[in-house]
Amino acid sequence: MGVSAGHATIRGVSPVLPTPFGVDGSLDRRSFGRVSRHTWELGVGSVMFPGFASEYFALNDEERLHLLADLAGTVPPGRLMIASVAEHATHHAVRQVRRCADLGAGAINVLPPHFGSPARQMVLDHLAAVLQAAGPMPVIVQFVPRATGTRLTPEDLTKLRSHHPNLAAVKVECRSPGAYIRALTRHGVPCLAGNAGIDLPEALEAGAVGVQPGGGFVDLYVRILRLWDAGERDTARTLHARLAAWLEEWWPQPGRSLAMGKAIAWRRGLIDAPTCRSPGPETPDVAEVDRFIGEFALRATAP
């Protein structure tokens, strides 16, 4: 069972699109259109923008809205654009929900506020306000304790959903996510695996309905999920283990997975440059990027 959103369903691979920049740090909307079209062509039912893999923190409000409008123009029939709302202040988050809806978003992804370590009830009040503003549009709550320090229990989220049925799913981004996902799915709350799918088999076994990765290799996640859904789970686990070996190497250095995903997209021809806006992670070694592409036989894409 996926997360229904009108005529579309959030399940399987629901990728986070990268934001392409020129070598001078300027926004590259042409490359954004190319990577958007490539991603839809992989057959995914939904995409999300802007997330961490999009460098949302390096974009201003005008740029986010311009790119969301560009993305809305590429959405095929029956597919879904998920707009991310990461504003810390509730006032701005509610306003952003409405602007995203006006641009054609079919669902909202909300990152709970975390700067200054707000009290748990304040975080829950913020989420309730976003859910209220979005209703009846589905909302995905992003639970990412490692990067944000936010602490929300499955009971918190289950109770929040009882008051706001449009809380459609939780993106679970803790390591060893099985117990957290099981606790939510027992109460009928669908879950998506986050953390670049580093613990994807565990998440799927616990009941996750899909994965929401970033990076320039969405087709690799599609391959793993298709094997899993076809019952070829040992083959899926073996392929995932090879991917996880790379992810575990990138994980200890914040930003390295972001930089690798963008460099892989560049080498495959999906974007024109591997630039992350400064200050940010350095561009990875090209030989390492090419080893990754070669190991998984990822095809190049013509400009």
C-alpha positions in Angstrom: 0.0 0.0 0.0 1.4 3.4 -1.0 0.5 6.9 0.1 -2.4 8.1 -2.1 -2.3 11.6 -3.3 -5.3 12.2 -5.6 -4.6 10.1 -8.7 -0.9 9.6 -7.8 0.8 7.4 -5.2 3.9 7.9 -3.2 5.7 4.6 -3.1 8.8 2.9 -4.6 11.6 5.4 -5.5 10.6 9.0 -4.8 13.9 10.9 -5.5 15.1 14.3 -4.4 16.3 16.3 -7.3 19.7 18.1 -7.3 20.0 21.8 -8.0 22.5 22.4 -10.8 24.8 25.4 -10.6 27.3 26.9 -13.1 31.0 27.0 -12.2 30.4 30.5 -10.9 27.6 29.4 -8.6 24.8 30.7 -10.7 21.6 28.7 -11.1 21.5 26.4 -14.1 17.8 26.0 -14.9 18.6 24.3 -18.3 20.4 21.5 -16.5 17.6 21.3 -13.9 15.1 20.7 -16.7 17.3 18.0 -18.2 17.7 16.1 -14.9 14.0 16.5 -14.1 13.0 14.9 -17.5 15.5 12.1 -17.0 14.2 11.3 -13.6 10.6 11.1 -14.8 11.7 8.9 -17.7 12.9 6.3 -15.1 9.2 5.7 -14.3 9.1 7.1 -10.8 5.7 8.2 -9.5 6.9 11.2 -7.6 9.8 13.5 -7.0 10.6 15.9 -4.2 12.3 19.3 -4.3 14.1 21.0 -2.6 15.7 18.7 -0.1 19.2 18.3 1.4 20.4 16.7 -1.9 19.1 19.9 -3.6 21.2 22.1 -1.3 18.0 23.8 -0.1 20.1 25.7 2.4 22.0 27.4 -0.5 18.9 28.6 -2.3 17.0 31.8 -1.7 13.2 31.9 -1.6 12.9 33.2 -5.1 15.2 30.5 -6.6 13.2 27.7 -4.8 10.0 29.0 -6.2 11.4 29.5 -9.7 12.7 25.9 -9.8 9.4 24.5 -8.4 7.6 26.3 -11.2 10.0 24.8 -13.7 9.5 21.3 -12.2 5.7 21.6 -12.2 5.9 22.1 -16.0 7.6 18.7 -16.4 5.3 16.5 -14.3 3.7 13.8 -16.5 0.0 12.9 -16.1 -0.6 10.7 -13.1 2.7 11.7 -11.4 3.3 13.9 -8.3 5.5 16.9 -7.4 6.3 17.0 -3.7 7.4 20.4 -2.5 9.6 20.6 0.5 9.0 23.2 3.3 12.0 23.6 5.5 11.3 27.1 6.9 12.1 27.2 10.6 9.5 29.8 11.6 6.0 28.6 11.6 4.8 31.9 10.0 7.0 31.4 7.0 6.4 27.6 6.7 2.6 28.1 6.5 3.1 30.8 3.9 5.4 28.6 1.9 2.8 25.7 1.9 0.3 28.0 0.3 2.8 29.2 -2.3 3.8 25.7 -3.2 0.2 24.6 -3.6 -0.4 27.6 -6.0 2.6 26.4 -8.1 1.1 22.9 -8.5 2.5 20.8 -5.7 0.5 17.7 -5.1 2.1 17.0 -1.7 4.3 18.7 0.9 7.4 17.4 2.7 8.0 19.2 6.0 11.3 19.3 7.8 10.6 19.9 11.6 12.2 23.0 13.0 15.4 22.4 14.9 17.6 25.5 15.2 18.0 26.5 18.8 16.6 23.1 19.9 12.9 24.2 20.3 10.8 22.4 22.8 9.1 19.2 21.6 5.6 20.7 21.9 6.7 23.7 19.8 7.9 21.3 17.1 4.6 19.4 17.2 2.7 22.7 17.1 4.7 23.7 14.0 3.9 20.5 12.3 0.2 20.8 13.1 0.2 24.3 11.6 1.7 23.0 8.4 -0.7 20.1 8.2 -3.6 22.5 8.8 -2.4 24.9 6.0 -1.8 22.0 3.6 -5.1 20.1 4.2 -6.4 18.2 2.4 -3.1 17.9 0.5 -0.9 15.0 1.8 2.1 15.9 4.0 5.2 13.8 4.6 7.0 14.5 7.9 10.8 14.2 7.7 12.3 12.6 10.8 16.0 13.2 10.7 17.5 13.1 14.2 21.1 12.7 13.2 21.4 15.9 11.3 18.9 18.0 13.3 18.7 16.6 16.8 14.9 16.5 16.5 13.3 13.9 18.8 9.8 12.8 17.8 8.5 9.4 18.9 6.3 7.2 16.8 3.6 7.9 19.4 4.0 11.7 18.8 3.5 11.2 15.1 0.6 8.7 15.5 -1.2 11.2 17.7 -0.5 14.0 15.3 -2.0 12.0 12.5 -5.2 11.3 14.5 -5.9 15.0 14.5 -4.6 15.6 10.9 -5.4 12.7 8.6 -3.4 14.3 5.8 -0.2 13.4 7.6 0.3 10.8 4.8 3.8 9.4 5.6 7.0 9.8 7.6 10.4 9.8 6.0 12.5 7.9 8.5 16.2 9.0 8.6 17.6 7.3 11.6 20.1 4.4 11.4 18.7 1.0 12.1 15.2 2.3 11.3 13.4 -1.0 11.6 11.9 -0.6 15.1 10.8 3.0 14.4 9.1 2.0 11.1 7.4 -1.0 12.6 6.0 1.2 15.4 4.5 3.6 12.9 3.2 0.9 10.4 1.5 -0.9 13.3 -0.7 2.2 13.6 -1.2 2.5 9.8 1.3 5.3 9.2 3.2 4.7 5.9 7.0 5.2 6.0 9.6 6.0 3.4 13.3 5.2 3.9 15.7 8.1 4.0 19.4 8.4 4.6 20.2 7.7 0.9 18.6 4.2 1.5 21.7 3.1 3.4 19.5 0.8 5.5 16.9 0.1 2.7 16.5 -3.7 3.1 15.9 -3.3 6.9 13.4 -0.5 6.2 11.5 -2.6 3.6 11.3 -5.6 5.8 9.9 -3.4 8.5 7.1 -2.2 6.2 8.5 0.9 4.4 6.6 1.6 1.2 9.6 3.2 -0.6 12.7 5.2 -0.5 13.4 8.9 -1.0 17.1 9.2 -2.1 19.0 12.0 -3.7 22.0 11.7 -6.0 22.7 11.2 -9.6 21.9 7.5 -9.6 18.2 7.2 -9.1 18.1 4.3 -11.6 20.2 2.2 -9.3 17.5 2.5 -6.6 14.8 1.7 -9.1 16.8 -1.4 -10.0 16.9 -2.5 -6.4 13.2 -1.9 -5.7 12.1 -3.7 -8.9 14.1 -6.8 -7.8 12.6 -6.6 -4.3 9.1 -6.2 -5.6 9.6 -9.1 -8.0 10.5 -11.4 -5.1 14.2 -11.5 -6.0 15.2 -10.3 -2.6 18.5 -12.0 -2.3 19.6 -10.4 -5.5 18.2 -7.1 -4.3 20.1 -7.4 -1.0 23.4 -8.2 -2.8 23.1 -5.2 -5.1 22.2 -3.0 -2.2 25.1 -4.2 -0.2 27.5 -3.1 -3.0 25.8 0.3 -2.9 25.9 0.5 0.9 29.6 -0.1 0.9 30.0 3.2 -1.0 27.4 5.0 1.1 29.1 3.9 4.4 32.4 5.4 3.1 30.8 8.7 2.3 28.6 8.9 5.4 31.1 10.1 8.1 31.9 13.3 6.2 28.9 15.7 6.0 28.3 16.8 2.5 30.4 14.1 0.8 27.3 12.1 -0.3 25.8 15.3 -1.6 29.0 16.1 -3.6 29.3 12.5 -4.9 25.7 12.5 -6.1 26.2 15.7 -7.9 29.5 14.7 -9.5 28.0 11.4 -10.7 25.1 13.3 -12.3 27.7 15.5 -14.0 29.8 12.7 -15.3 26.6 11.0 -16.7 25.7 14.2 -18.6 22.6 14.9 -16.5 23.9 18.4 -15.4 26.6 20.6 -16.9 28.8 21.1 -13.8 29.4 19.3 -10.4 29.4 22.7 -8.6 28.1 23.0 -5.0 27.6 26.6 -3.9 30.4 27.9 -1.7 31.0 27.3 1.1 30.3 23.6 0.6 31.9 20.3 -0.1 34.7 19.9 -2.5 34.2 18.2 -5.9 35.2 14.5 -5.5 38.0 12.9 -7.4 36.9 12.1 -10.9 38.5 8.7 -10.9 36.4 7.7 -7.8 33.3 9.0 -9.5 34.0 7.0 -12.6 34.7 3.8 -10.6 31.2 4.1 -9.1 29.6 4.6 -12.5 31.5 1.7 -13.9 30.8 -0.7 -11.1 27.0 -0.3 -11.5 27.1 0.1 -15.3 25.2 3.4 -15.1 24.5 4.7 -18.6 25.4 8.2 -19.8 22.8 10.6 -20.9 23.2 12.8 -23.9 22.9 16.6 -23.2 
